[in-house]
Amino acid sequence: MGRIAYELVFWLEKSLAALATDWLLLQSEEDYSLAKTRHFKEDERLMHLGNGIDLNRFYPTEKHISPEHLKFLFVGRLVQEKGILDLLQAFDELTKRYPNATLTIAGELMTSERDRETAKQVEAHLAQNPQIHYAGFVRDTPLYLQHTTSFYFPLIVKDCHALFLKPWRPDYLSSLPISVAVEKKSRMGKPAFSFRSVDLRH
């Protein structure tokens, strides 16, 4: 990228940060330092999240797992590309064999035109299957994770060797670009799973 193009992009980013956001949350330490020294926002409106996890909030809990009372959790935007419809269809089949299994959905139903059909299908599953519980938007995800058996990672992955993740296995996580999100669940001793797609375009 040339100098002029870089300055233009930099100016756009700084303008958007200053005018279109209340807070600027940055995961990279380098980005945080740059935003602070170049005054993207007031210092009190800048926050460095870091690449790790808060071990005071995400920690393993010992609970007896009964195959007759499996508890699954979905946390994320309720849009088709997150695999929510695949999960609901799979759970409907699962409850035929394990009628006491439960699925808790934490996330907002999107009302945009693109996701309206997905919202209708989600609402239909909620009405038809009493074992599916809708929690809406939640702030304390660790609390929900503590009371679940397994976590569905909201993503349809392509050719991923870590599709089914064993609890707290850093060697599984090191090669994943989504390692921070997965590590939170794995740190709590919860197995995570997703769906596999050979081609994400289909």
C-alpha positions as CSV (number, residue, x, y, z in Angstrom):
1,M,0.0,0.0,0.0
2,G,1.4,3.4,-1.0
3,R,1.8,6.2,1.5
4,I,-1.1,8.3,0.2
5,A,-3.4,5.2,0.2
6,Y,-2.3,4.4,3.8
7,E,-2.9,7.9,5.0
8,L,-6.4,7.9,3.5
9,V,-7.3,4.6,5.1
10,F,-5.8,5.7,8.4
11,W,-7.9,9.0,8.3
12,L,-11.1,7.0,7.5
13,E,-10.4,4.6,10.4
14,K,-9.7,7.4,12.8
15,S,-12.8,9.4,11.7
16,L,-15.1,6.4,12.1
17,A,-13.6,5.6,15.5
18,A,-14.1,9.1,16.7
19,L,-17.6,9.7,15.2
20,A,-19.3,6.4,14.9
21,T,-18.4,4.6,18.1
22,D,-18.8,5.3,21.8
23,W,-16.0,2.9,22.9
24,L,-13.1,1.4,20.9
25,L,-12.3,-2.1,22.0
26,L,-9.0,-3.4,20.7
27,Q,-7.7,-6.9,20.9
28,S,-4.2,-6.2,19.6
29,E,-1.8,-4.3,21.8
30,E,-0.2,-2.6,18.8
31,D,-3.6,-1.4,17.6
32,Y,-4.4,-0.1,21.1
33,S,-1.1,1.8,21.4
34,L,-1.6,3.3,17.9
35,A,-5.1,4.4,18.8
36,K,-3.9,5.9,22.0
37,T,-0.9,7.8,20.7
38,R,-2.9,9.1,17.6
39,H,-5.9,10.0,19.7
40,F,-8.6,7.9,18.0
41,K,-10.7,8.4,21.1
42,E,-10.3,9.8,24.6
43,D,-8.2,7.5,26.8
44,E,-11.1,6.5,29.0
45,R,-13.0,5.4,25.8
46,L,-10.2,3.0,24.7
47,M,-10.0,-0.5,26.0
48,H,-7.3,-3.1,25.4
49,L,-9.0,-6.6,25.6
50,G,-5.9,-8.7,25.0
51,N,-5.7,-12.1,23.5
52,G,-6.1,-14.1,26.6
53,I,-9.1,-15.0,28.8
54,D,-10.2,-14.0,32.3
55,L,-9.5,-17.0,34.4
56,N,-11.6,-15.6,37.2
57,R,-14.6,-15.9,35.0
58,F,-13.8,-18.9,32.8
59,Y,-12.8,-21.9,34.9
60,P,-13.8,-25.6,35.0
61,T,-16.6,-26.8,37.2
62,E,-17.2,-30.4,38.2
63,K,-20.6,-31.6,37.4
64,H,-22.1,-35.0,36.9
65,I,-23.1,-35.5,33.3
66,S,-26.0,-37.7,32.7
67,P,-26.6,-38.9,29.1
68,E,-30.3,-38.7,29.9
69,H,-30.1,-35.0,30.7
70,L,-27.8,-33.5,28.1
71,K,-27.7,-29.7,28.1
72,F,-26.5,-27.9,25.0
73,L,-25.8,-24.2,24.5
74,F,-25.7,-21.8,21.5
75,V,-24.3,-18.3,21.9
76,G,-24.2,-16.0,18.9
77,R,-26.2,-14.1,16.3
78,L,-29.1,-16.0,15.1
79,V,-28.3,-15.9,11.4
80,Q,-28.1,-18.8,9.0
81,E,-24.3,-18.6,8.4
82,K,-23.8,-19.3,12.1
83,G,-25.4,-22.7,11.6
84,I,-28.4,-22.1,13.9
85,L,-30.8,-23.8,11.6
86,D,-28.6,-26.9,11.2
87,L,-28.3,-27.0,15.0
88,L,-32.1,-26.8,15.5
89,Q,-32.8,-29.6,13.0
90,A,-30.1,-31.8,14.5
91,F,-31.5,-31.1,18.0
92,D,-35.0,-32.1,16.9
93,E,-33.6,-35.5,15.9
94,L,-31.6,-35.8,19.1
95,T,-34.7,-35.3,21.3
96,K,-36.4,-38.2,19.7
97,R,-33.7,-40.4,21.3
98,Y,-33.0,-38.3,24.3
99,P,-36.3,-36.6,25.2
100,N,-34.9,-34.9,28.3
101,A,-32.1,-33.1,26.4
102,T,-32.3,-29.3,26.4
103,L,-30.9,-26.6,24.1
104,T,-30.5,-23.0,25.4
105,I,-30.1,-20.3,22.7
106,A,-28.4,-17.1,23.8
107,G,-28.4,-14.4,21.1
108,E,-30.6,-11.9,19.4
109,L,-33.0,-12.6,16.6
110,M,-32.0,-10.4,13.7
111,T,-34.8,-8.3,12.2
112,S,-33.1,-7.3,9.0
113,E,-34.6,-8.3,5.7
114,R,-31.8,-10.8,5.0
115,D,-32.4,-12.7,8.2
116,R,-36.1,-12.4,8.5
117,E,-36.7,-15.9,7.1
118,T,-34.1,-17.4,9.5
119,A,-35.9,-15.7,12.4
120,K,-39.2,-17.2,11.3
121,Q,-37.7,-20.7,11.2
122,V,-36.1,-20.2,14.7
123,E,-39.4,-19.1,16.1
124,A,-41.1,-22.1,14.6
125,H,-38.6,-24.5,16.3
126,L,-39.1,-22.7,19.6
127,A,-42.9,-23.1,19.4
128,Q,-42.7,-26.8,18.3
129,N,-40.0,-28.1,20.7
130,P,-40.4,-27.4,24.4
131,Q,-36.9,-28.6,25.1
132,I,-35.5,-25.5,23.3
133,H,-35.2,-22.4,25.5
134,Y,-34.6,-18.9,24.2
135,A,-32.6,-16.7,26.6
136,G,-32.2,-13.7,24.2
137,F,-29.2,-11.4,24.6
138,V,-27.1,-12.4,27.7
139,R,-24.2,-10.6,29.3
140,D,-22.9,-13.4,31.7
141,T,-22.0,-16.2,29.3
142,P,-19.8,-18.0,31.9
143,L,-22.9,-18.5,34.0
144,Y,-24.6,-20.3,31.2
145,L,-21.5,-22.3,30.3
146,Q,-21.3,-23.6,33.9
147,H,-24.7,-25.2,33.5
148,T,-24.3,-26.8,30.1
149,T,-22.9,-30.1,29.0
150,S,-21.6,-29.1,25.6
151,F,-21.3,-25.9,23.6
152,Y,-22.1,-25.4,19.9
153,F,-19.5,-23.2,18.3
154,P,-21.6,-20.9,16.0
155,L,-19.7,-21.4,12.8
156,I,-19.9,-23.8,9.8
157,V,-16.2,-24.8,9.4
158,K,-14.5,-26.0,6.3
159,D,-12.0,-28.8,6.4
160,C,-11.2,-28.2,10.1
161,H,-9.3,-31.0,11.9
162,A,-10.5,-29.5,15.2
163,L,-14.2,-29.8,14.4
164,F,-14.9,-31.7,17.6
165,L,-12.8,-30.1,20.4
166,K,-11.8,-31.9,23.5
167,P,-11.9,-29.9,26.8
168,W,-8.8,-27.8,27.5
169,R,-6.5,-29.1,24.8
170,P,-4.2,-26.2,23.8
171,D,-2.7,-28.2,20.9
172,Y,-6.1,-28.3,19.3
173,L,-6.4,-24.5,19.7
174,S,-3.1,-23.3,18.5
175,S,-3.8,-23.6,14.8
176,L,-7.3,-22.0,14.9
177,P,-7.9,-18.4,14.1
178,I,-10.9,-18.6,16.4
179,S,-8.8,-19.8,19.3
180,V,-9.8,-17.2,21.9
181,A,-13.5,-17.9,21.6
182,V,-13.0,-21.6,21.6
183,E,-10.5,-21.4,24.5
184,K,-13.1,-19.8,26.8
185,K,-15.4,-22.8,26.4
186,S,-12.6,-25.3,26.6
187,R,-11.1,-23.7,29.7
188,M,-14.4,-24.4,31.4
189,G,-14.0,-28.1,30.6
190,K,-16.8,-28.0,28.0
191,P,-16.5,-29.9,24.7
192,A,-17.4,-27.8,21.7
193,F,-18.7,-28.9,18.4
194,S,-19.7,-27.4,15.0
195,F,-20.9,-28.5,11.6
196,R,-18.6,-29.3,8.7
197,S,-19.0,-28.0,5.2
198,V,-16.9,-29.0,2.2
199,D,-17.8,-25.8,0.4
200,L,-19.2,-22.8,2.3
201,R,-20.8,-21.5,-0.8
202,H,-23.4,-24.3,-0.7
